[in-house]
Amino acid sequence: MAADSNDIHLPQTIQLTFPALYNSADAAAIEHQRSFLRLLRFEYGLLLVAAIFSMGLSKTPWYFVLYAVVFIGTIICLIYRSTKKPEQDWYKCRALAESVKTSTWRYAMKTEPFLADTANDARAAFRKYLADVLASNQHIGEKIAGANSAGAQTTLEMDQIRSFGWNERRRLYLNDRIKDQRTWYSRKAVLNKRLSERWVGGSLFVYGLALVLVILHVAVPDWPYWPIEPLIVLASIFLGWTQIKKFNELASVYTLTAHEIGLIEGKLNDVDTEKEFGNFVIEAEQAFSREHTQWVARQTNLY
């Protein structure tokens, strides 16, 4: 591959930093994800407590009042989650963050639609892109409110990287984008596979324990406090969590995505000109965007 005589050597420590809009959307996505999962855990906890109350551990009026309160709380959580769909806030903020992220890489790598003759024109095109993104995402403005919005929308590192020769940009893109994403997907595939096995195994163990208690209940019918119902609910919670998190499906999808990125990475060896590199970046970013779009669709189809 021919060297680019105009290349300026890229400092080893430089890293791409992202616009304030990305930082706000990313922080909001993380917080909304945590809030949604906390709500699920709370709802599951109420279900388990209600199952414990169903054992009839007391005959006092206050016991049944508390039982009713817990049961009503469970219903309220279910209605709120079904009508408000708080998980959608997570998905929308993540979609916004990823859209800005992939366009930032395109800008820094000096590709379409930010392939302008001058740096000022490129920055103007990127600012227009951000303005269009904000205009089309006004419905989630309140969802990212409170997140840090004081940073620059075109960072110093974005312009510094853009000013380097294409071979240096190619090296950074390979290490900080392609390899980083491939490592992330590979690691997540292994993690989701492991978590699936643990949660399903835990559910089977609890079901097995409930079966043992059912058999013992036959042998000792006079004992009134067999925790069979709570164990069945607990096992169902384990399975429900597995379905919500979609561990098996994500393990499969992430594995395939890691392989796809590997194929994309191999194409970089055939890039010999700056124009070819620009087309490569566009193809790679389209692949990343396609995977994320499919992720949002899979999550939305949960409900």
VEXVEX-586446 format. One record per residue (C-alpha): residue in one letter; x negated, y, z. Coordinates in nm, 3 decimals, padded with zeros to 5 digits. Layout:
N
REC	A	X	Y	Z
...
end
This chain:
303
REC	M	00.000	00.000	00.000
REC	A	-00.146	00.335	-00.096
REC	A	-00.228	00.578	00.182
REC	D	-00.063	00.918	00.189
REC	S	-00.334	01.179	00.167
REC	N	-00.101	01.436	00.322
REC	D	-00.036	01.229	00.634
REC	I	-00.095	01.399	00.966
REC	H	-00.174	01.141	01.228
REC	L	00.114	01.098	01.466
REC	P	00.021	01.122	01.837
REC	Q	00.063	00.786	02.005
REC	T	00.274	00.937	02.284
REC	I	00.532	01.122	02.072
REC	Q	00.887	00.990	02.091
REC	L	01.202	01.101	01.921
REC	T	01.433	01.296	02.150
REC	F	01.799	01.343	02.070
REC	P	02.038	01.639	02.054
REC	A	02.227	01.757	02.358
REC	L	02.549	01.627	02.201
REC	Y	02.405	01.274	02.197
REC	N	02.292	01.302	02.559
REC	S	02.638	01.422	02.665
REC	A	02.823	01.150	02.473
REC	D	02.583	00.880	02.590
REC	A	02.612	00.982	02.956
REC	A	02.992	01.001	02.925
REC	A	03.007	00.655	02.761
REC	I	02.804	00.503	03.043
REC	E	03.021	00.667	03.309
REC	H	03.351	00.569	03.142
REC	Q	03.226	00.213	03.103
REC	R	03.141	00.198	03.473
REC	S	03.478	00.347	03.567
REC	F	03.664	00.096	03.353
REC	L	03.474	-00.200	03.497
REC	R	03.525	-00.067	03.851
REC	L	03.900	-00.052	03.781
REC	L	03.895	-00.413	03.661
REC	R	03.703	-00.528	03.968
REC	F	03.949	-00.344	04.192
REC	E	04.246	-00.501	04.015
REC	Y	04.092	-00.848	04.038
REC	G	04.016	-00.787	04.405
REC	L	04.379	-00.699	04.473
REC	L	04.492	-01.014	04.293
REC	L	04.265	-01.225	04.512
REC	V	04.382	-01.052	04.830
REC	A	04.745	-01.104	04.724
REC	A	04.672	-01.473	04.675
REC	I	04.527	-01.490	05.026
REC	F	04.835	-01.318	05.166
REC	S	05.049	-01.578	04.988
REC	M	04.910	-01.842	05.224
REC	G	05.138	-01.708	05.500
REC	L	04.866	-01.660	05.761
REC	S	05.105	-01.460	05.980
REC	K	05.478	-01.415	06.033
REC	T	05.467	-01.056	06.161
REC	P	05.647	-00.776	05.972
REC	W	05.323	-00.581	05.925
REC	Y	05.170	-00.879	05.749
REC	F	05.444	-00.877	05.487
REC	V	05.428	-00.497	05.458
REC	L	05.056	-00.522	05.376
REC	Y	05.131	-00.807	05.138
REC	A	05.383	-00.585	04.955
REC	V	05.139	-00.292	04.944
REC	V	04.867	-00.509	04.789
REC	F	05.112	-00.655	04.539
REC	I	05.241	-00.309	04.442
REC	G	04.881	-00.187	04.405
REC	T	04.812	-00.472	04.166
REC	I	05.115	-00.381	03.956
REC	I	05.013	-00.013	03.949
REC	C	04.663	-00.104	03.830
REC	L	04.804	-00.325	03.557
REC	I	05.048	-00.059	03.438
REC	Y	04.779	00.211	03.443
REC	R	04.531	-00.002	03.248
REC	S	04.795	-00.107	02.995
REC	T	04.935	00.241	02.931
REC	K	04.636	00.474	02.973
REC	K	04.383	00.233	02.817
REC	P	04.084	00.392	02.996
REC	E	03.845	00.164	02.807
REC	Q	03.917	00.370	02.495
REC	D	03.730	00.664	02.650
REC	W	03.423	00.442	02.672
REC	Y	03.454	00.328	02.310
REC	K	03.510	00.678	02.169
REC	C	03.218	00.832	02.357
REC	R	02.990	00.547	02.254
REC	A	03.098	00.581	01.891
REC	L	03.021	00.955	01.902
REC	A	02.680	00.896	02.062
REC	E	02.580	00.631	01.809
REC	S	02.693	00.845	01.517
REC	V	02.474	01.132	01.634
REC	K	02.186	00.895	01.706
REC	T	02.175	00.739	01.360
REC	S	02.196	01.083	01.196
REC	T	01.914	01.208	01.417
REC	W	01.694	00.926	01.290
REC	R	01.786	01.017	00.933
REC	Y	01.693	01.380	01.000
REC	A	01.362	01.295	01.165
REC	M	01.275	01.049	00.887
REC	K	01.352	01.320	00.627
REC	T	01.623	01.132	00.436
REC	E	01.964	01.210	00.294
REC	P	02.181	01.392	00.383
REC	F	01.906	01.605	00.542
REC	L	01.656	01.596	00.256
REC	A	01.624	01.973	00.212
REC	D	01.349	02.179	00.050
REC	T	01.273	02.379	00.365
REC	A	01.281	02.310	00.739
REC	N	01.540	02.586	00.788
REC	D	01.771	02.431	00.530
REC	A	01.734	02.088	00.693
REC	R	01.814	02.229	01.037
REC	A	02.114	02.412	00.892
REC	A	02.240	02.087	00.735
REC	F	02.200	01.904	01.065
REC	R	02.377	02.177	01.260
REC	K	02.661	02.163	01.010
REC	Y	02.679	01.787	01.059
REC	L	02.703	01.833	01.436
REC	A	02.970	02.101	01.393
REC	D	03.171	01.865	01.171
REC	V	03.132	01.585	01.426
REC	L	03.253	01.811	01.706
REC	A	03.548	01.927	01.497
REC	S	03.654	01.569	01.422
REC	N	03.611	01.461	01.785
REC	Q	03.791	01.740	01.965
REC	H	04.022	01.480	02.118
REC	I	03.737	01.350	02.334
REC	G	03.600	01.692	02.432
REC	E	03.732	01.656	02.785
REC	K	03.583	01.306	02.806
REC	I	03.229	01.439	02.773
REC	A	03.293	01.745	02.988
REC	G	03.056	01.770	03.281
REC	A	02.775	01.587	03.105
REC	N	02.455	01.781	03.035
REC	S	02.512	02.008	02.733
REC	A	02.237	02.265	02.790
REC	G	01.968	02.102	02.576
REC	A	01.870	02.177	02.218
REC	Q	02.071	02.036	01.929
REC	T	01.761	02.009	01.712
REC	T	01.477	01.914	01.942
REC	L	01.110	01.996	01.904
REC	E	01.025	01.628	01.858
REC	M	01.279	01.592	01.576
REC	D	01.105	01.868	01.381
REC	Q	00.756	01.752	01.473
REC	I	00.818	01.399	01.348
REC	R	00.988	01.531	01.036
REC	S	00.677	01.735	00.951
REC	F	00.444	01.433	00.941
REC	G	00.359	01.237	00.628
REC	W	00.585	00.952	00.529
REC	N	00.338	00.678	00.626
REC	E	00.323	00.810	00.981
REC	R	00.700	00.842	00.991
REC	R	00.722	00.486	00.860
REC	R	00.502	00.360	01.143
REC	L	00.710	00.537	01.406
REC	Y	01.038	00.416	01.254
REC	L	00.911	00.060	01.248
REC	N	00.801	00.064	01.612
REC	D	01.058	00.289	01.778
REC	R	01.367	00.205	01.577
REC	I	01.346	-00.128	01.393
REC	K	01.143	-00.327	01.646
REC	D	01.310	-00.158	01.940
REC	Q	01.657	-00.249	01.810
REC	R	01.554	-00.603	01.726
REC	T	01.412	-00.652	02.075
REC	W	01.727	-00.504	02.232
REC	Y	01.963	-00.733	02.038
REC	S	01.747	-01.040	02.101
REC	R	01.732	-00.970	02.474
REC	K	02.106	-00.901	02.494
REC	A	02.184	-01.223	02.305
REC	V	01.991	-01.429	02.560
REC	L	02.144	-01.238	02.852
REC	N	02.503	-01.280	02.730
REC	K	02.449	-01.651	02.669
REC	R	02.315	-01.693	03.021
REC	L	02.599	-01.491	03.176
REC	S	02.858	-01.691	02.985
REC	E	02.718	-02.015	03.122
REC	R	02.710	-01.877	03.476
REC	W	03.065	-01.741	03.480
REC	V	03.218	-02.045	03.312
REC	G	03.018	-02.272	03.542
REC	G	03.138	-02.074	03.844
REC	S	03.497	-02.105	03.729
REC	L	03.465	-02.481	03.683
REC	F	03.309	-02.513	04.028
REC	V	03.594	-02.320	04.191
REC	Y	03.855	-02.521	04.001
REC	G	03.680	-02.838	04.116
REC	L	03.684	-02.716	04.474
REC	A	04.057	-02.639	04.445
REC	L	04.114	-02.993	04.313
REC	V	03.932	-03.139	04.613
REC	L	04.153	-02.935	04.846
REC	V	04.466	-03.053	04.663
REC	I	04.360	-03.413	04.724
REC	L	04.281	-03.339	05.088
REC	H	04.616	-03.168	05.124
REC	V	04.782	-03.497	05.031
REC	A	04.585	-03.671	05.304
REC	V	04.649	-03.398	05.563
REC	P	04.992	-03.255	05.472
REC	D	05.057	-03.091	05.811
REC	W	04.771	-02.839	05.785
REC	P	04.941	-02.517	05.659
REC	Y	04.643	-02.306	05.553
REC	W	04.494	-02.465	05.246
REC	P	04.334	-02.188	05.031
REC	I	04.432	-02.357	04.705
REC	E	04.613	-02.058	04.548
REC	P	04.329	-01.812	04.623
REC	L	04.078	-02.051	04.467
REC	I	04.290	-02.090	04.153
REC	V	04.319	-01.710	04.127
REC	L	03.943	-01.674	04.180
REC	A	03.870	-01.924	03.903
REC	S	04.111	-01.739	03.675
REC	I	03.935	-01.413	03.758
REC	F	03.603	-01.565	03.655
REC	L	03.751	-01.674	03.323
REC	G	03.924	-01.337	03.276
REC	W	03.595	-01.154	03.333
REC	T	03.428	-01.379	03.077
REC	Q	03.699	-01.292	02.824
REC	I	03.680	-00.920	02.898
REC	K	03.303	-00.914	02.860
REC	K	03.312	-01.155	02.562
REC	F	02.977	-01.308	02.656
REC	N	02.986	-01.595	02.406
REC	E	03.095	-01.383	02.114
REC	L	02.841	-01.112	02.190
REC	A	02.562	-01.369	02.224
REC	S	02.644	-01.498	01.876
REC	V	02.686	-01.154	01.716
REC	Y	02.371	-01.013	01.878
REC	T	02.169	-01.314	01.762
REC	L	02.287	-01.266	01.403
REC	T	02.220	-00.892	01.424
REC	A	01.866	-00.955	01.549
REC	H	01.805	-01.182	01.251
REC	E	01.954	-00.923	01.015
REC	I	01.721	-00.658	01.156
REC	G	01.434	-00.903	01.106
REC	L	01.525	-00.929	00.738
REC	I	01.545	-00.551	00.715
REC	E	01.206	-00.520	00.884
REC	G	01.053	-00.748	00.622
REC	K	01.166	-00.514	00.345
REC	L	00.952	-00.237	00.491
REC	N	00.641	-00.419	00.368
REC	D	00.758	-00.362	00.009
REC	V	00.795	00.014	00.052
REC	D	00.528	00.199	-00.150
REC	T	00.664	00.550	-00.191
REC	E	00.836	00.815	00.019
REC	K	01.153	00.783	-00.188
REC	E	01.161	00.407	-00.128
REC	F	01.109	00.471	00.243
REC	G	01.402	00.714	00.247
REC	N	01.627	00.456	00.083
REC	F	01.505	00.196	00.334
REC	V	01.597	00.419	00.629
REC	I	01.944	00.480	00.485
REC	E	01.998	00.105	00.442
REC	A	01.875	00.028	00.793
REC	E	02.087	00.297	00.956
REC	Q	02.393	00.177	00.766
REC	A	02.331	-00.171	00.909
REC	F	02.309	-00.033	01.263
REC	S	02.625	00.172	01.211
REC	R	02.808	-00.129	01.067
REC	E	02.723	-00.342	01.370
REC	H	02.842	-00.075	01.609
REC	T	03.164	-00.022	01.414
REC	Q	03.229	-00.395	01.436
REC	W	03.155	-00.384	01.810
REC	V	03.416	-00.113	01.863
REC	A	03.667	-00.315	01.659
REC	R	03.600	-00.629	01.866
REC	Q	03.642	-00.440	02.192
REC	T	03.961	-00.271	02.075
REC	N	04.110	-00.605	01.973
REC	L	04.082	-00.719	02.336
REC	Y	04.402	-00.531	02.401
end
